Amino acid sequence: MDRYFDRLDERWRALPIRRQHRYTLYLFIGYFLMTAGIIFKVWYDTSKSENNMHIKHIENPVLKKSERPATLQDTLSTMLKNKFYERK
């Protein structure tokens, strides 16, 4: 890797100063346009979206609406009991 970067550095230094400045300017212009585009896109998306926040209670997807939490059993303890008593 060091040799590769050394060769790139030598090639960069071999370029005329005017071309180095032009390449650097093109890179900064590209970076500026990309940054401006991203900022515009974020601004557009946030101004377009509705600012309503819906707050609901968290529901456990495992629980069914007909089951009560008191009737639920721990599956691990059930499995261990079945194994201990050799139930299947």
C-alpha positions as CSV (number, residue, x, y, z in Angstrom):
1,M,0.0,0.0,0.0
2,D,2.8,2.4,0.8
3,R,4.3,1.9,-2.6
4,Y,1.0,2.5,-4.3
5,F,0.5,5.8,-2.4
6,D,4.0,6.8,-3.0
7,R,3.5,6.3,-6.8
8,L,0.3,8.3,-6.6
9,D,2.1,11.1,-4.7
10,E,4.9,11.2,-7.3
11,R,2.3,11.3,-10.2
12,W,0.5,14.2,-8.4
13,R,3.7,16.1,-7.9
14,A,4.7,15.6,-11.5
15,L,1.6,17.4,-12.7
16,P,1.9,21.1,-13.4
17,I,0.7,23.3,-10.6
18,R,-2.1,24.8,-12.8
19,R,-3.5,21.3,-13.4
20,Q,-3.3,20.4,-9.7
21,H,-5.3,23.6,-8.9
22,R,-7.9,22.7,-11.5
23,Y,-8.3,19.2,-10.2
24,T,-8.6,20.4,-6.7
25,L,-11.1,23.1,-7.8
26,Y,-13.2,20.4,-9.6
27,L,-13.2,18.2,-6.5
28,F,-14.3,21.0,-4.2
29,I,-17.1,22.1,-6.7
30,G,-18.3,18.5,-6.9
31,Y,-18.3,18.2,-3.1
32,F,-20.1,21.5,-2.8
33,L,-22.8,20.5,-5.3
34,M,-23.3,17.1,-3.5
35,T,-23.5,18.8,-0.1
36,A,-26.0,21.5,-1.4
37,G,-28.1,18.8,-3.0
38,I,-28.3,16.7,0.2
39,I,-29.1,19.8,2.3
40,F,-31.8,20.8,-0.2
41,K,-33.3,17.2,-0.2
42,V,-33.4,17.1,3.6
43,W,-34.9,20.6,3.7
44,Y,-37.5,19.6,1.1
45,D,-38.4,16.4,2.9
46,T,-38.8,18.0,6.3
47,S,-40.9,20.9,5.0
48,K,-43.2,18.5,3.0
49,S,-43.9,16.0,5.8
50,E,-46.6,16.5,8.3
51,N,-45.6,17.4,11.8
52,N,-48.2,15.2,13.5
53,M,-46.9,12.6,15.9
54,H,-49.1,9.7,16.8
55,I,-48.5,8.3,20.2
56,K,-50.0,4.9,21.0
57,H,-49.4,2.3,23.7
58,I,-46.9,-0.4,22.9
59,E,-48.6,-3.7,22.4
60,N,-46.8,-7.0,22.8
61,P,-47.2,-8.9,19.5
62,V,-46.8,-12.3,21.3
63,L,-49.9,-11.7,23.4
64,K,-53.2,-12.3,21.8
65,K,-56.1,-10.1,22.7
66,S,-58.1,-13.0,24.2
67,E,-55.3,-14.2,26.4
68,R,-54.5,-12.7,29.7
69,P,-51.0,-12.2,31.0
70,A,-51.7,-14.3,34.1
71,T,-52.5,-17.4,32.0
72,L,-49.2,-17.2,30.0
73,Q,-46.5,-19.7,30.9
74,D,-42.8,-19.3,30.6
75,T,-41.9,-21.5,27.6
76,L,-38.4,-22.3,28.9
77,S,-39.7,-23.5,32.3
78,T,-42.4,-25.5,30.5
79,M,-39.8,-27.1,28.3
80,L,-37.6,-27.9,31.2
81,K,-40.5,-29.4,33.2
82,N,-41.5,-31.5,30.1
83,K,-38.0,-32.8,29.8
84,F,-37.7,-33.5,33.5
85,Y,-41.0,-35.4,33.6
86,E,-40.4,-36.8,30.0
87,R,-43.5,-35.3,28.5
88,K,-43.7,-34.6,24.9
